[in-house]
Amino acid sequence: VRVLSRAGLEGTVVEQDDEAWRREREGQRSEFGTVVRVSSVQTELARVMEATRLAGARMVARVPPGISWVRFEDRSLEEAASIVDELRTKLAPSPCTVLDAPIGLARLVDPWPAPHPGALELMRRVKQRFDPPGICNPGVFVGGI
């Protein structure tokens, strides 16, 4: 909590594990808002926290694996798309994946982060190898795979 305070952020210590897990689960999903999962490393947590603060959002994180969920609500589709773009820019190269979003946000921003072209080609080849007719969830993965 002292580290958070020095960074100008608010934090609390939760003594009861059940409460901590419940609060974390709530922060990972949103029925009406937007949730972006940031896959990073422990040493980048301060950057994720600062980007979250600048976006006026809230976040929960699992520090050991470096995964954070940034959640914001009550934003127009354009504002939400702008926040996703800003997070991706500020936190690159950490992938920022949109998990939950209001209807219509997918028209403005791709839910998947843009992968390296070589990685995308590898993903396409794996998909072709294991699903040659392309019948398993066509077009819903990164790059339209």
N, C-alpha and C positions, 0 to 999 in steps of 0.2 A: 504494500500500500504506500510505503514511503517513496518508492521509485515512481509510482503513478503520480503522487502529489508533486514531486519535483518536476515532473513533466507537465504540470498544470492540469492533470486529469483526475477524475474521481474514481475511487475504488473502494470495495468493501471486502471484508473477510467473512466468509460463510463457514461456520463451524460444523454444521450438520450436512453431511454428504448428500442426502436425499434432496435437500433444498438447492444445493449447488447444481446438481445434475438437472433438476427441474428447470432452473433458471437458464442453464446452458441450452437445453432442448428448446425452450421458448425462443431464445435468441437465434436459433438456427433455422427457424421457419417463420413464415408470415402468411396469413390467409389473404390479406389485402395489400400488403406492402411488397417491398423488394428485398431479397436477401442475396448477397454476393458472397460466395466462398472464396477466400484467398488462400492459396496453397503456397506457403513460404517456408522459412526456416526460423528458428528461435531468435537469431540475431537480427531479424528484420521486423520483429514484433513492434518495436517503437515506431518504425515507419508506418506500419499498418494502423497503429493507434492514432498517429498524427493525421493520416489521410482520413480516417474515420471521423476524427474531431472536426477537421476542416469541412467535411461533407455534412456535418450536423447529424450524423448517424450514431447508432449504437453498435457495439460489437461484443461478441463472446469469442473465446479462443481456447484451444487446447495447445498449450505452450510446448510440451515435448515434441509433438510432430510438426508444430509450426502452422497449424490450420486455424484460420479465423473466419467468422461469419459476420459480415457487416450488414446491418438491417436498418432500413429507413422506410417510413410510411408517410402518408399525407402529402405526396408529391404528385405533380402532373406527370404524364408520360414523358414529356420533353425534359422535365427536371430529373426524373429518374434515369433516363438515357444519358443525360449529361453527367450525372454522378457516376454511373458505371464507366463511362469513357474516362472521366478524371481518375477514378481508382485505378483503371488499367494503365493509364499513363504514368501516374505517380508511383505505382507499385511494380512496374515492369522490372525484371522479367517474370515476376510471380504471376501465375495464372489466376485470373479473376473470373469465376464462372457464376452466372446468374442461376440461382436455384429456384427462387420463387419470384414472381413478378405479376403486376396487374395485366389483365387482358389487353393486348395491343402493344405492349412494350417490345415484344419480339420483332415487330415491324420496324422499330427504331434502332434496336441494338441486338447483335447476335448474342445469344446466351453463352456461347462458347468463346473462350479466348482464342485469338488467332495463333495457331501452332506454327512452328518452324516449318517451312515448305518440305523439308526432308522428312520430318516426322509425319506430316499430313500424307505424304505419298506412301510411307510405310503403313499407316493406318488404312489407307485405301486398299493396299495389297493384301493386308490381313483380312479385311472385310471380303474382298473378292475370293480369297482362298477358302474361307470358312462359310461364306454365304454367296455362292456364285450366282444364284438367280436374284439376289438382292431383295429377298422377301422379309427379312428380319429387321423391323423398324427402319424402313428406308427413309433417308433424309433427315433423321432427327439428331444425328451426332454431328460433331464438329466438321466443318467443311461440307456439310450436306451429305455426309456418308450415311 
